[in-house]
Amino acid sequence: MIVTDHGGRGYPSPSPYIGIKMQKFLRLVIVLLIAISVMFGGRWYAYVAQGDSPYDEVGIALNGYMPAPLRNWGCHKMQARFANQLPPHGCAGPDGRSWL
């Protein structure tokens, strides 16, 4: 369908499928963001709550990427589980030997 403006020029009308494609794209992006959050968040939680060692490299890296409140919660959770061990990077105090 051709739509004309006041000057008599014709241009094609926008496709109704553009809106549908955009909705599908946004839905895909949201699903991917949720999946990635669940995957990495689950791995981080397993490290903090159930890990065999506080020195797991992947867990330490994921803990470093967490927002401060979650990172602090994770460090306190690990401190309760591994009180007699040195804290991992990110959970150590200024001296490197005490927990935050």
C-alpha positions as CSV (number, residue, x, y, z in Angstrom):
1,M,0.0,0.0,0.0
2,I,1.3,3.4,-0.9
3,V,0.6,6.4,1.4
4,T,0.9,9.9,0.1
5,D,1.8,13.0,2.0
6,H,0.5,16.5,1.5
7,G,3.0,17.1,-1.3
8,G,1.7,14.2,-3.3
9,R,4.8,12.1,-2.8
10,G,4.2,8.4,-2.2
11,Y,6.1,6.2,0.2
12,P,5.4,2.7,1.4
13,S,3.6,2.2,4.6
14,P,5.6,0.5,7.4
15,S,5.2,-3.2,7.6
16,P,3.0,-4.6,10.4
17,Y,5.5,-7.4,10.9
18,I,8.2,-5.0,12.2
19,G,6.3,-4.7,15.5
20,I,5.9,-8.5,15.8
21,K,9.6,-9.0,15.0
22,M,10.6,-6.5,17.6
23,Q,8.4,-8.2,20.2
24,K,10.0,-11.6,19.4
25,F,13.5,-10.1,19.6
26,L,12.8,-8.5,23.0
27,R,11.3,-11.7,24.3
28,L,14.4,-13.6,23.2
29,V,16.7,-11.1,24.9
30,I,14.7,-11.3,28.1
31,V,14.8,-15.1,28.1
32,L,18.6,-15.1,27.4
33,L,19.2,-12.6,30.3
34,I,17.2,-14.7,32.7
35,A,18.9,-17.9,31.6
36,I,22.4,-16.4,32.0
37,S,21.4,-14.9,35.4
38,V,20.1,-18.3,36.6
39,M,23.2,-20.1,35.3
40,F,25.8,-17.8,36.8
41,G,23.8,-17.0,39.9
42,G,23.2,-20.7,40.6
43,R,26.9,-21.4,40.2
44,W,27.8,-18.6,42.6
45,Y,25.3,-19.8,45.2
46,A,26.6,-23.3,45.0
47,Y,30.1,-22.0,45.6
48,V,29.0,-19.9,48.6
49,A,26.5,-22.3,50.2
50,Q,27.8,-25.7,49.3
51,G,31.4,-25.5,48.0
52,D,34.1,-27.9,49.4
53,S,36.7,-25.1,49.4
54,P,36.6,-21.3,49.6
55,Y,39.4,-21.2,47.1
56,D,37.5,-22.3,44.0
57,E,38.8,-20.0,41.2
58,V,35.4,-19.7,39.3
59,G,33.5,-19.1,42.6
60,I,36.0,-16.4,43.6
61,A,35.6,-14.7,40.2
62,L,31.8,-14.9,40.3
63,N,31.8,-13.5,43.9
64,G,33.8,-10.6,42.7
65,Y,31.2,-9.7,40.1
66,M,28.3,-9.8,42.5
67,P,26.8,-6.5,43.8
68,A,28.2,-5.5,47.2
69,P,25.2,-6.7,49.3
70,L,25.3,-10.2,47.7
71,R,29.1,-10.4,47.9
72,N,29.0,-9.5,51.6
73,W,26.3,-12.1,52.3
74,G,28.4,-14.7,50.4
75,C,31.5,-13.8,52.4
76,H,29.7,-14.0,55.7
77,K,28.1,-17.4,54.7
78,M,31.6,-18.7,53.8
79,Q,33.1,-17.3,57.0
80,A,30.6,-19.3,59.0
81,R,31.5,-22.5,57.0
82,F,35.3,-22.0,56.8
83,A,36.1,-20.0,59.9
84,N,39.4,-21.8,60.5
85,Q,40.8,-21.1,57.0
86,L,42.2,-18.0,55.3
87,P,39.5,-16.0,53.4
88,P,39.5,-16.1,49.6
89,H,40.3,-13.0,47.5
90,G,37.4,-10.6,47.9
91,C,36.4,-11.7,51.4
92,A,39.7,-10.8,53.1
93,G,40.2,-7.8,55.3
94,P,43.0,-5.2,54.9
95,D,45.6,-7.6,56.3
96,G,44.6,-10.4,53.9
97,R,44.3,-12.8,56.8
98,S,41.0,-11.8,58.4
99,W,37.5,-12.1,57.1
100,L,35.5,-9.0,56.2
